[in-house]
Amino acid sequence: MKQGDGAGLVTFDKEVKSFIRAGSRPSQVRRILEVLHETKPGADTKVADVLHAVAEKVPKRGMIVLISDLFDIPKDIIEALHHFDFRGHELVVVHMLVKRS
């Protein structure tokens, strides 16, 4: 943020729950942290559907960091990830697995 780079946030389960457009104001980090703090685990996810929707909403080229369990049909997820590539975004995927009790 000190270099003027913007940061945004999308949280989702079967649909987008919150969408904060990328911005570089000093208050942006606070907004992102507040939303992350308030976010509760949701239902099952529809990763591919949400990724396609988000790819259309992100207006300009940037770096997308996806942190997800990626529980969806692998072929559909790959197609959705290609949507970001097609729109010129760089993509980092962090695949999280949580041990269930």
Backbone torsions as a table, in degrees:
resi	resn	phi	psi	omega
1	MET	NA	-25.3	-179.3
2	LYS	-70.1	-22.9	179.7
3	GLN	-91.1	5.8	-179.6
4	GLY	88.1	3.3	176.7
5	ASP	-70.3	142.6	178.7
6	GLY	-91.7	155.6	175.0
7	ALA	-134.5	143.4	177.9
8	GLY	-137.0	-175.3	-177.5
9	LEU	-153.6	139.5	170.4
10	VAL	-130.8	128.7	171.3
11	THR	-115.5	148.8	-175.2
12	PHE	-158.9	162.5	162.7
13	ASP	-132.6	-100.3	174.9
14	LYS	-79.4	-14.8	179.4
15	GLU	-149.8	167.5	178.1
16	VAL	-67.5	126.8	179.4
17	LYS	-96.7	-37.7	175.7
18	SER	-145.2	144.6	179.5
19	PHE	-139.1	111.4	175.5
20	ILE	-110.8	113.7	179.1
21	ARG	-60.5	148.5	179.1
22	ALA	-60.0	136.6	178.2
23	GLY	-153.0	162.2	-176.6
24	SER	-121.3	13.2	177.1
25	ARG	-68.7	151.9	178.2
26	PRO	-57.9	-29.4	-178.7
27	SER	-76.6	-10.4	-176.7
28	GLN	-63.1	-42.2	179.9
29	VAL	-61.8	-41.5	178.3
30	ARG	-61.0	-45.6	179.5
31	ARG	-59.7	-44.9	-179.5
32	ILE	-62.7	-46.0	-179.6
33	LEU	-64.5	-37.7	177.9
34	GLU	-63.1	-44.9	179.4
35	VAL	-65.0	-43.0	177.7
36	LEU	-60.8	-40.4	-179.8
37	HIS	-64.7	-37.4	-176.9
38	GLU	-83.6	-13.7	-175.9
39	THR	-72.1	131.0	177.9
40	LYS	-111.4	149.3	176.5
41	PRO	-56.8	139.9	-178.3
42	GLY	-106.3	-160.8	179.1
43	ALA	-75.3	-166.6	174.4
44	ASP	-57.6	157.4	-178.4
45	THR	-104.2	157.3	170.5
46	LYS	-122.8	73.7	-171.4
47	VAL	-56.7	-50.3	-175.1
48	ALA	-60.5	-46.8	-179.3
49	ASP	-60.2	-44.1	-178.8
50	VAL	-66.6	-41.5	-179.4
51	LEU	-61.8	-41.3	177.1
52	HIS	-60.8	-43.7	-179.8
53	ALA	-63.7	-42.8	-178.9
54	VAL	-67.8	-40.1	179.1
55	ALA	-57.3	-34.4	178.2
56	GLU	-76.5	-26.0	-176.4
57	LYS	-87.4	-22.5	-178.5
58	VAL	-80.2	112.3	-167.5
59	PRO	-74.2	-33.2	-176.8
60	LYS	-131.4	162.8	-176.3
61	ARG	-58.5	138.2	179.2
62	GLY	-166.8	-171.3	176.7
63	MET	-99.9	127.1	178.7
64	ILE	-108.1	127.0	175.9
65	VAL	-112.9	114.9	-179.7
66	LEU	-103.6	121.0	175.7
67	ILE	-116.3	112.1	-172.7
68	SER	-157.9	160.9	171.5
69	ASP	-80.1	-13.6	177.7
70	LEU	57.2	34.0	176.6
71	PHE	-79.1	97.5	178.7
72	ASP	-170.0	-179.0	178.6
73	ILE	-72.5	119.5	-174.7
74	PRO	-52.0	-42.8	-179.9
75	LYS	-59.9	-41.2	179.7
76	ASP	-67.2	-38.8	178.0
77	ILE	-64.1	-44.4	-179.5
78	ILE	-61.3	-43.1	177.9
79	GLU	-62.0	-40.6	179.4
80	ALA	-66.0	-39.4	177.8
81	LEU	-64.7	-36.4	176.4
82	HIS	-63.7	-28.1	177.4
83	HIS	-59.9	-40.8	176.5
84	PHE	-65.2	-42.8	179.1
85	ASP	-61.0	-44.1	179.1
86	PHE	-58.3	-35.6	-179.2
87	ARG	-86.6	5.0	172.3
88	GLY	89.1	11.7	-179.2
89	HIS	-85.1	149.3	167.8
90	GLU	-87.8	145.8	-173.2
91	LEU	-131.8	130.7	173.6
92	VAL	-120.1	125.9	-179.5
93	VAL	-114.4	125.1	175.6
94	VAL	-111.6	111.5	-177.3
95	HIS	-91.5	112.0	-177.5
96	MET	-99.4	133.5	172.1
97	LEU	-122.7	131.4	-178.4
98	VAL	-113.2	129.7	177.1
99	LYS	-73.7	123.2	-179.3
100	ARG	-93.5	143.2	-178.6
101	SER	-75.3	NA	NA
